[in-house]
């Protein structure tokens, strides 16, 4: 029988403003799911782009640097 050991969602998201990003980040902090922001960049047009990984459903989300 197969079994999922670990799973996450990896996303690249672009925000029109720093405020929009700040609201999103606060929502992440308030959620019960684990996440890791890999990178955050301010683009030349003033937008923000982030690369993040977040827990998928109730699957195990490995700590940084941990290999399963």
N, C-alpha and C positions, 0 to 999 in steps of 0.2 A: 504494500500500500504506500502510495506517495504521501509526503507530508511537507508543507511549506515550513522551512526553518526560519526564514527571515524575509521581510518584504518591505519595500518603501517606494514612494513616488518621488521621482526626480523631475524638477521643473525649472524652467527659465521664465521669469515673469518680468514684464516691463511696466513701470509706473510713470504716470505723467508728472508727478511731483514728489518731493520728499515727504510731504504731509500724507499723501496717499500711501506711500510705502510705510510710514510710521504707524498708521492705523492698521495696516495689514500685519505688521510685525507684532503689534500689541495683541491683535486677535490670535496670532500664533501662540504667544506667551500665555494667553488666557485659556487656550484649549488644553485638553488632556493628552494630546498626542505629542510625541517627541519630534524634534526637527533639528536640522543643522543647516545654517546658511553657509554655503561654500564660498560665495563671493558676492560682493555688492559693488556696482560700478555706477558712477555718474557719467552720463553720456554728454557729448558736446551740445546737444539740443536741450539740455536741462532735465532729461528724463533719467530715471533710475532703473537699472536692470539687476536682478538678483538671480543667483543660481542656488537652489536649495533642495534638500532631501527632507521628506517628512514621512512619518510612520504611516503605513497602510493598514487600515482597520486596526485590529488588535495584534497584528504580527509583531514579532520581536524586531526592534530597531537597534542595530548594533552601535555600541559606543565607538567614537572615532579611533581608528587604528586597530580595532578588534576584528580578527578574522574568525569566521565561524567554521 
